[in-house]
């Protein structure tokens, strides 16, 4: 059986701080990024539900330093971890995340 802790630590070493924070938030809501695929539908499976959606948007805004405007916003970029990474976390590889978020 592979050492999943080593696998998680190895992945974390190559992720941005923002991506790690998103993974932690999603894990707290029931998503396991080590066993569920990056295209797992987070909304359909209620990892991100209507009660927590705005909390998640605020987290993304804090992590990226960019405002997410509601005008024209669709749920598609939030559906999967891969979509979140592509639409919101691209360019955060430097690990520059505001301290109060951590």
PyMOL commands that set and color helices and strands:
alter all, ss='L'
color gray80, all
select helices_A, chain A and resi 4-13+17-28+53-64+76-78+81-89+99-101
alter helices_A, ss='H'
color red, helices_A
deselect
rebuild
show_as cartoon
